[in-house]
Amino acid sequence: MTIAREDCLATGIMTSDSRVLLFFIDGLGIGTRGPHNPFNGLSDAAPLAIFHNEPAEIPFAGILAPTDACLGIEGRPQSASGQTTILTGVNAPKIIGAHKQGFPNQALLDIIRERSIFLQLKNKGIESITFANTYTKRFFERRPRWISATTAAVEAAGLRFNVVEDLKAGRAVYHDFTNEMLIESGEIVDVRTPELAGDVLAGIVRSHQFTLYEYFITDKIGHAQDYDAARRGLPMLARFIRAVLQNLDLTNTTMILTSDHGNIEDLSARNHTLNPVPTITWGRNAEAIASRIETLADITPAIVWTLTANATARSQRTTSTSNEV
């Protein structure tokens, strides 16, 4: 199902125990069919296999909002500026005058430190928030010179980072949700199937009002133009996503899947694409959120609106009850 902005600007206010999961996938666009696209003819890839000018068949009653990643700036969308935009609601390429690849520069970091989605939610009284990904000791022992937009967003709000011990306890997920890369790096952890990893992430979501999860192997595969890796990895990722949805209570939880730019849907070149990206929403407020999203800059405002509307409704109900007593 695809929804246009004008179709629905609001639905019922979510219940008091509502949750939002933002599931970010790096480098996933809406492409055309053909031998350049690893989704072409690929089975078991729902909800990721979405093609230009074709109806989207999305399980769990998902709603597709094709999303502009170019943001009015010439050139190919890039990771640092696109992710900054997603995580702040600020059109970062417009502010800095260009798309910025790789990791955020100082100008982008300044935007994140002022407008991080985590910080915005904390400032509005939404305290139960988390970044579900796992960090290893190497990050803290030898902190890299350049950090990701997600790392900067977490630090802006003063949140704690999940570490391997959290993963072992079922409180975190690695960016490679199977843990195979962690094991190859020397960590002693169990391999997770996509289904088990989906159950773990759903449990994290149930414990927080807002959860962010990041997956970026897709972008690496796209730059490597590795068709075989794409055909192996995409069904695994799709299974993971479906397992998350299967284990969520979609009557009080909204899941939003989005990306920063296209890449893996066209392996004929190493560059990012100009394609729109899929923003897919599921759950309690899916239509209202999808109707608000046209560009990457609309995602954070839609999430903040959703959770703030819920908090306001809860406060009003509490005040009403107190007055009655």
C-alpha positions as CSV (number, residue, x, y, z in Angstrom):
1,M,0.0,0.0,0.0
2,T,1.2,3.5,-0.9
3,I,-0.2,6.6,0.8
4,A,-0.1,10.2,-0.5
5,R,0.5,13.1,1.8
6,E,-3.0,14.4,1.4
7,D,-4.7,11.1,2.0
8,C,-4.4,11.2,5.8
9,L,-3.0,13.9,8.0
10,A,-4.1,12.3,11.3
11,T,-5.5,9.2,12.9
12,G,-6.4,8.4,16.5
13,I,-4.0,9.3,19.2
14,M,-1.8,6.4,20.2
15,T,-2.3,4.6,23.5
16,S,-0.3,5.5,26.6
17,D,2.1,2.6,26.2
18,S,3.0,3.5,22.5
19,R,6.4,2.7,21.0
20,V,8.3,3.8,17.9
21,L,11.1,1.9,16.2
22,L,13.1,3.7,13.5
23,F,14.8,1.0,11.5
24,F,17.5,2.7,9.4
25,I,19.1,0.9,6.4
26,D,22.0,2.5,4.6
27,G,22.0,2.6,0.8
28,L,18.5,1.2,-0.1
29,G,16.6,2.9,-3.0
30,I,13.6,2.2,-5.1
31,G,15.0,0.9,-8.3
32,T,13.9,-0.4,-11.7
33,R,13.9,-4.1,-12.7
34,G,16.8,-5.5,-14.6
35,P,20.0,-7.4,-14.2
36,H,21.5,-4.4,-12.4
37,N,19.1,-4.9,-9.5
38,P,19.7,-7.8,-7.1
39,F,16.1,-7.7,-6.0
40,N,15.0,-8.6,-9.6
41,G,13.6,-12.2,-9.3
42,L,14.8,-12.5,-5.7
43,S,12.4,-14.5,-3.6
44,D,11.8,-14.0,0.1
45,A,12.8,-10.4,0.0
46,A,9.7,-8.7,1.3
47,P,9.3,-5.9,2.4
48,L,12.6,-4.7,0.8
49,A,11.9,-5.6,-2.9
50,I,10.2,-2.4,-4.1
51,F,10.4,-1.4,-7.8
52,H,9.8,1.9,-9.5
53,N,6.3,2.3,-10.9
54,E,5.1,-1.0,-9.5
55,P,2.5,-1.6,-6.7
56,A,4.3,-2.4,-3.5
57,E,3.2,-5.6,-1.8
58,I,4.3,-5.0,1.9
59,P,3.5,-7.6,4.6
60,F,1.9,-6.7,7.9
61,A,-0.1,-4.0,6.2
62,G,2.8,-1.7,5.7
63,I,2.5,1.6,4.0
64,L,5.0,2.9,1.5
65,A,5.9,6.6,1.3
66,P,8.5,7.1,-1.5
67,T,10.9,9.6,0.0
68,D,13.1,12.2,-1.7
69,A,16.8,11.9,-0.7
70,C,18.1,14.6,-2.9
71,L,16.6,17.4,-0.8
72,G,16.8,20.1,-3.5
73,I,20.6,19.9,-3.9
74,E,22.3,18.9,-7.1
75,G,24.5,15.8,-7.0
76,R,24.1,12.3,-5.6
77,P,22.8,12.0,-2.0
78,Q,25.5,11.0,0.5
79,S,25.6,9.2,3.8
80,A,26.8,11.9,6.2
81,S,24.4,14.6,5.1
82,G,21.5,12.2,4.5
83,Q,21.8,10.6,7.9
84,T,22.1,14.0,9.6
85,T,18.9,15.0,8.0
86,I,17.1,11.8,9.0
87,L,18.3,12.1,12.6
88,T,17.5,15.8,13.1
89,G,14.7,16.9,10.7
90,V,17.1,19.6,9.3
91,N,17.8,19.7,5.6
92,A,21.6,19.3,6.1
93,P,22.7,19.5,2.4
94,K,20.8,22.8,2.1
95,I,22.5,24.2,5.2
96,I,26.1,23.2,4.1
97,G,25.4,23.7,0.4
98,A,26.2,20.2,-0.8
99,H,25.8,16.5,-0.1
100,K,28.5,15.2,2.3
101,Q,29.8,11.6,2.0
102,G,31.3,9.4,4.7
103,F,31.2,10.8,8.2
104,P,29.8,14.1,9.4
105,N,32.1,17.1,9.3
106,Q,32.1,19.8,11.9
107,A,29.1,21.7,10.4
108,L,27.0,18.5,10.4
109,L,28.1,17.6,13.9
110,D,27.0,21.0,15.1
111,I,23.5,20.3,13.6
112,I,23.3,16.9,15.2
113,R,24.5,18.2,18.6
114,E,21.7,20.8,18.6
115,R,18.9,18.9,16.9
116,S,19.5,15.1,17.5
117,I,16.2,13.2,17.6
118,F,17.2,11.8,20.9
119,L,17.8,15.2,22.3
120,Q,14.5,16.6,20.9
121,L,12.6,13.7,22.5
122,K,14.4,14.2,25.9
123,N,13.6,17.9,25.8
124,K,9.9,17.0,25.4
125,G,9.9,14.6,28.3
126,I,10.3,11.3,26.3
127,E,13.0,9.7,28.4
128,S,12.8,6.0,27.6
129,I,14.9,6.1,24.4
130,T,17.7,4.0,23.1
131,F,20.1,3.2,20.2
132,A,19.8,-0.6,20.0
133,N,23.2,-1.2,18.3
134,T,26.2,-2.7,20.0
135,Y,29.7,-1.0,20.4
136,T,32.8,-3.1,21.0
137,K,35.6,-2.1,23.4
138,R,37.8,-1.1,20.5
139,F,35.6,1.9,19.9
140,F,36.2,3.2,23.4
141,E,39.9,2.2,23.6
142,R,40.8,3.7,20.3
143,R,38.0,6.2,19.5
144,P,38.0,6.9,15.7
145,R,38.7,10.4,14.5
146,W,35.5,10.4,12.6
147,I,32.2,9.2,14.1
148,S,28.9,8.3,12.5
149,A,25.8,10.4,12.5
150,T,24.1,7.9,14.8
151,T,27.0,7.9,17.3
152,A,26.9,11.7,17.3
153,A,23.1,11.7,17.8
154,V,23.4,9.4,20.8
155,E,26.2,11.5,22.4
156,A,24.2,14.7,21.9
157,A,21.6,13.4,24.3
158,G,24.0,11.9,26.8
159,L,22.7,8.4,26.3
160,R,24.8,5.3,27.2
161,F,26.1,3.1,24.5
162,N,25.3,-0.6,24.4
163,V,28.3,-2.9,24.7
164,V,28.9,-6.6,24.0
165,E,27.7,-7.5,27.5
166,D,24.4,-5.9,26.7
167,L,24.2,-7.9,23.5
168,K,24.8,-11.1,25.5
169,A,22.1,-10.2,27.9
170,G,19.6,-9.6,25.1
171,R,19.6,-5.9,25.5
172,A,21.3,-5.0,22.2
173,V,21.8,-6.0,18.6
174,Y,24.9,-5.8,16.4
175,H,24.8,-4.0,13.1
176,D,25.5,-7.5,11.6
177,F,22.4,-9.0,13.4
178,T,23.7,-12.5,13.0
179,N,26.8,-11.7,15.2
180,E,29.1,-13.5,12.6
181,M,31.3,-10.4,12.2
182,L,31.6,-10.0,16.0
183,I,32.7,-13.6,16.2
184,E,35.2,-13.2,13.4
185,S,36.7,-10.2,15.3
186,G,37.3,-12.4,18.4
187,E,34.2,-11.7,20.5
188,I,32.7,-14.7,22.3
189,V,29.0,-14.5,21.5
190,D,26.4,-16.8,20.0
191,V,25.3,-16.7,16.4
192,R,21.8,-15.4,16.0
193,T,19.4,-16.4,13.3
194,P,17.4,-13.5,11.7
195,E,14.4,-14.8,13.6
196,L,16.2,-14.7,17.0
197,A,17.7,-11.3,16.3
198,G,14.2,-10.0,15.4
199,D,12.9,-11.3,18.6
200,V,15.7,-9.6,20.6
201,L,15.1,-6.2,18.8
202,A,11.4,-6.4,19.3
203,G,12.1,-7.0,23.0
204,I,14.2,-3.8,23.1
205,V,11.4,-1.9,21.4
206,R,8.9,-3.1,24.0
207,S,11.1,-1.7,26.8
208,H,11.4,1.8,25.3
209,Q,9.3,4.6,23.9
210,F,11.7,5.2,21.0
211,T,14.3,2.9,19.6
212,L,16.8,3.4,16.7
213,Y,18.5,0.5,14.9
214,E,21.1,1.0,12.1
215,Y,22.1,-1.5,9.4
216,F,24.8,-0.4,6.9
217,I,26.1,-3.6,5.2
218,T,23.8,-2.9,2.3
219,D,25.8,0.2,1.4
220,K,29.1,-1.6,1.6
221,I,27.7,-4.3,-0.7
222,G,26.5,-1.6,-3.1
223,H,29.9,0.1,-3.3
224,A,31.6,-3.3,-3.8
225,Q,29.1,-4.1,-6.6
226,D,28.9,-7.6,-5.0
227,Y,25.9,-9.2,-6.7
228,D,26.3,-12.5,-4.9
229,A,26.6,-10.9,-1.5
230,A,23.5,-8.9,-2.2
231,R,21.5,-12.0,-3.2
232,R,22.6,-13.8,0.0
233,G,22.3,-10.9,2.4
234,L,19.0,-9.2,1.3
235,P,16.8,-12.2,2.1
236,M,18.5,-12.5,5.5
237,L,17.8,-8.9,6.2
238,A,14.2,-9.3,5.0
239,R,13.7,-12.2,7.4
240,F,15.1,-10.1,10.3
241,I,12.7,-7.3,9.5
242,R,9.7,-9.7,9.3
243,A,10.7,-11.3,12.6
244,V,10.8,-7.9,14.3
245,L,7.3,-7.1,13.0
246,Q,6.0,-10.6,14.0
247,N,7.1,-10.0,17.5
248,L,5.8,-6.4,17.9
249,D,2.4,-5.4,19.2
250,L,1.4,-3.3,16.2
251,T,-1.7,-2.0,18.1
252,N,0.6,0.2,20.2
253,T,3.9,0.2,18.3
254,T,4.8,2.0,15.1
255,M,7.8,0.8,13.0
256,I,9.4,3.1,10.5
257,L,11.9,1.7,7.9
258,T,13.9,4.2,5.9
259,S,17.2,4.9,4.1
260,D,19.5,7.8,3.4
261,H,20.1,7.2,-0.3
262,G,19.9,4.6,-3.0
263,N,22.8,2.2,-3.8
264,I,22.3,-1.6,-3.6
265,E,19.3,-1.5,-6.0
266,D,21.6,-0.6,-8.9
267,L,24.9,-2.6,-8.9
268,S,25.8,-1.4,-12.4
269,A,27.9,1.4,-10.8
270,R,29.7,2.0,-7.5
271,N,28.0,5.3,-6.9
272,H,24.9,6.1,-4.9
273,T,21.8,6.6,-7.0
274,L,19.3,9.4,-7.4
275,N,16.4,7.1,-6.7
276,P,13.9,7.9,-4.0
277,V,14.2,5.7,-0.9
278,P,11.4,3.7,0.6
279,T,10.0,4.9,3.9
280,I,7.7,2.1,5.1
281,T,5.5,2.5,8.2
282,W,3.7,-0.2,10.1
283,G,1.4,-0.2,13.1
284,R,-0.8,2.1,15.2
285,N,0.1,5.4,13.6
286,A,1.3,4.2,10.3
287,E,-1.0,6.2,8.0
288,A,-0.5,9.5,9.9
289,I,3.2,9.2,9.8
290,A,3.4,8.1,6.2
291,S,1.2,11.0,5.2
292,R,3.7,13.5,6.7
293,I,6.8,12.1,4.9
294,E,7.9,13.4,1.6
295,T,11.7,14.0,2.1
296,L,14.3,12.7,4.6
297,A,13.8,16.0,6.6
298,D,10.2,14.9,7.5
299,I,11.1,11.8,9.4
300,T,12.2,13.2,12.8
301,P,9.4,15.7,12.9
302,A,6.9,12.9,12.3
303,I,8.3,10.8,15.1
304,V,8.5,13.7,17.6
305,W,4.9,14.7,16.6
306,T,3.7,11.1,17.2
307,L,5.3,10.6,20.6
308,T,4.6,14.2,21.8
309,A,0.9,13.9,20.8
310,N,0.8,10.7,22.8
311,A,2.4,12.3,25.8
312,T,0.0,15.3,25.6
313,A,-3.0,13.1,25.4
314,R,-1.8,11.1,28.4
315,S,-1.2,14.3,30.4
316,Q,-4.7,15.6,29.5
317,R,-6.2,12.3,30.6
318,T,-4.3,12.5,33.9
319,T,-5.5,16.1,34.5
320,S,-9.1,15.2,33.7
321,T,-9.0,12.2,36.1
322,S,-7.5,14.4,38.9
323,N,-10.2,17.1,38.4
324,E,-12.9,14.5,38.6
325,V,-11.5,13.2,41.9
